[in-house]
Amino acid sequence: MNDNEKLICIRQYASNVEASMIRDRLENAGIPCMLTNETFSSIYPLGHTSIGAIQLLVFERDAQAAIEIIDTPEEQAEQ
């Protein structure tokens, strides 16, 4: 595995709904991604901690593009 195939966490979310919406935006833009801690955070919600937060993972090669999509308000992205 080279560095371009390494998964990295680019964001953490307390809400499963918010994390899923962001995952859908990235997947619709062609960026593969995954969420971790979904089940644990719903059973034992801790917010933004290293244990309970839902982590959004992307391949390192896609990190910058994913961050730009996330940081662009959805209304602007649709224009």
VEXKE-668459 format. One record per residue: residue in three letters; residue number from 1; x, y, z of N, C-alpha, C in turn; chain. Coordinates in steps of 0.2 Angstrom, whole numbers, plus 5000, padded with zeros to 4 digits. Example, Ala and Ser with C-alpha at 12.3 -4.5 7.8 and 13.67 -1.06 7.14 Angstrom:
2
("ala" 1 (5066 4972 5039) (5062 4978 5039) (5066 4984 5039) "A")
("ser" 2 (5064 4989 5035) (5068 4995 5036) (5064 5000 5039) "A")
//
This chain:
79
("met" 1 (5004 4994 5000) (5000 5000 5000) (5004 5006 5000) "A")
("asn" 2 (5003 5011 4995) (5007 5017 4995) (5003 5022 4999) "A")
("asp" 3 (5006 5028 5000) (5003 5034 5003) (4996 5036 5000) "A")
("asn" 4 (4995 5035 4994) (4989 5037 4990) (4983 5033 4992) "A")
("glu" 5 (4985 5027 4995) (4980 5022 4997) (4978 5022 5004) "A")
("lys" 6 (4982 5026 5008) (4981 5027 5015) (4974 5031 5017) "A")
("leu" 7 (4970 5028 5021) (4964 5031 5023) (4966 5036 5029) "A")
("ile" 8 (4963 5042 5029) (4965 5047 5034) (4958 5050 5036) "A")
("cys" 9 (4958 5052 5042) (4952 5056 5045) (4952 5063 5043) "A")
("ile" 10 (4947 5066 5040) (4947 5073 5038) (4942 5077 5043) "A")
("arg" 11 (4937 5073 5046) (4932 5077 5050) (4930 5072 5055) "A")
("gln" 12 (4927 5075 5060) (4923 5071 5065) (4917 5074 5067) "A")
("tyr" 13 (4912 5070 5068) (4905 5072 5069) (4902 5069 5075) "A")
("ala" 14 (4897 5073 5078) (4894 5070 5084) (4887 5067 5081) "A")
("ser" 15 (4885 5069 5076) (4878 5067 5073) (4879 5063 5067) "A")
("asn" 16 (4875 5057 5068) (4875 5052 5062) (4872 5055 5056) "A")
("val" 17 (4867 5059 5057) (4863 5062 5051) (4868 5067 5048) "A")
("glu" 18 (4872 5071 5051) (4876 5076 5048) (4882 5072 5044) "A")
("ala" 19 (4885 5067 5048) (4890 5063 5045) (4888 5059 5038) "A")
("ser" 20 (4882 5057 5038) (4879 5053 5033) (4878 5058 5027) "A")
("met" 21 (4875 5064 5028) (4874 5069 5023) (4881 5071 5020) "A")
("ile" 22 (4886 5072 5024) (4893 5074 5021) (4895 5068 5017) "A")
("arg" 23 (4895 5062 5019) (4897 5056 5015) (4893 5055 5009) "A")
("asp" 24 (4887 5057 5009) (4883 5057 5002) (4885 5062 4997) "A")
("arg" 25 (4887 5068 5000) (4889 5073 4996) (4896 5071 4992) "A")
("leu" 26 (4900 5068 4996) (4907 5066 4994) (4906 5060 4989) "A")
("glu" 27 (4902 5055 4990) (4901 5050 4986) (4898 5052 4979) "A")
("asn" 28 (4893 5057 4979) (4890 5060 4973) (4895 5064 4969) "A")
("ala" 29 (4900 5066 4972) (4906 5070 4969) (4911 5065 4966) "A")
("gly" 30 (4910 5058 4968) (4915 5053 4965) (4921 5052 4970) "A")
("ile" 31 (4920 5054 4976) (4925 5053 4981) (4923 5047 4986) "A")
("pro" 32 (4927 5042 4985) (4925 5036 4990) (4927 5038 4997) "A")
("cys" 33 (4923 5036 5002) (4924 5038 5009) (4920 5033 5013) "A")
("met" 34 (4921 5033 5019) (4918 5029 5024) (4918 5032 5031) "A")
("leu" 35 (4913 5030 5035) (4912 5033 5042) (4914 5027 5046) "A")
("thr" 36 (4917 5029 5052) (4918 5024 5057) (4914 5027 5064) "A")
("asn" 37 (4913 5022 5068) (4910 5023 5075) (4903 5025 5074) "A")
("glu" 38 (4900 5024 5069) (4892 5025 5068) (4888 5022 5074) "A")
("thr" 39 (4889 5016 5075) (4885 5012 5079) (4887 5014 5086) "A")
("phe" 40 (4893 5014 5088) (4895 5016 5095) (4893 5023 5097) "A")
("ser" 41 (4893 5028 5092) (4891 5035 5094) (4884 5035 5095) "A")
("ser" 42 (4880 5031 5092) (4873 5031 5093) (4871 5028 5100) "A")
("ile" 43 (4875 5023 5102) (4873 5019 5108) (4876 5024 5114) "A")
("tyr" 44 (4882 5026 5113) (4885 5030 5118) (4888 5037 5116) "A")
("pro" 45 (4883 5042 5115) (4885 5048 5112) (4890 5052 5116) "A")
("leu" 46 (4896 5053 5114) (4900 5057 5117) (4902 5064 5114) "A")
("gly" 47 (4900 5065 5108) (4901 5071 5105) (4908 5070 5101) "A")
("his" 48 (4912 5076 5101) (4918 5076 5098) (4924 5074 5102) "A")
("thr" 49 (4924 5067 5104) (4930 5064 5107) (4933 5059 5103) "A")
("ser" 50 (4939 5057 5105) (4942 5052 5101) (4939 5045 5101) "A")
("ile" 51 (4934 5044 5106) (4931 5038 5107) (4924 5038 5103) "A")
("gly" 52 (4920 5043 5104) (4913 5043 5102) (4912 5046 5096) "A")
("ala" 53 (4916 5050 5093) (4915 5054 5087) (4914 5050 5081) "A")
("ile" 54 (4910 5051 5076) (4910 5048 5070) (4915 5051 5066) "A")
("gln" 55 (4920 5047 5063) (4925 5049 5059) (4924 5048 5052) "A")
("leu" 56 (4925 5053 5048) (4925 5053 5040) (4932 5051 5037) "A")
("leu" 57 (4932 5046 5034) (4939 5044 5031) (4938 5044 5024) "A")
("val" 58 (4944 5047 5021) (4945 5047 5014) (4952 5044 5012) "A")
("phe" 59 (4953 5043 5006) (4960 5041 5004) (4964 5048 5004) "A")
("glu" 60 (4970 5047 5006) (4974 5053 5007) (4975 5057 5000) "A")
("arg" 61 (4975 5053 4994) (4975 5057 4988) (4969 5061 4987) "A")
("asp" 62 (4963 5060 4990) (4957 5063 4989) (4955 5068 4994) "A")
("ala" 63 (4960 5069 4999) (4958 5073 5005) (4957 5080 5004) "A")
("gln" 64 (4961 5083 5000) (4960 5090 4998) (4954 5092 4994) "A")
("ala" 65 (4952 5088 4989) (4946 5089 4986) (4940 5088 4990) "A")
("ala" 66 (4940 5083 4995) (4935 5081 4999) (4934 5087 5004) "A")
("ile" 67 (4939 5090 5007) (4939 5096 5011) (4936 5102 5008) "A")
("glu" 68 (4938 5103 5001) (4935 5108 4998) (4927 5108 4997) "A")
("ile" 69 (4925 5101 4995) (4918 5100 4995) (4914 5101 5001) "A")
("ile" 70 (4917 5099 5007) (4914 5100 5013) (4913 5107 5015) "A")
("asp" 71 (4919 5111 5014) (4919 5118 5016) (4915 5122 5011) "A")
("thr" 72 (4913 5120 5005) (4908 5124 5001) (4901 5123 5003) "A")
("pro" 73 (4898 5128 5005) (4891 5127 5007) (4887 5124 5001) "A")
("glu" 74 (4882 5119 5003) (4879 5115 4998) (4875 5119 4993) "A")
("glu" 75 (4872 5125 4995) (4869 5129 4990) (4873 5132 4985) "A")
("gln" 76 (4880 5134 4986) (4884 5136 4981) (4887 5130 4977) "A")
("ala" 77 (4887 5124 4980) (4890 5119 4976) (4884 5117 4970) "A")
("glu" 78 (4878 5118 4971) (4873 5116 4967) (4872 5121 4961) "A")
("gln" 79 (4875 5127 4961) (4875 5132 4956) (4880 5131 4951) "A")
//
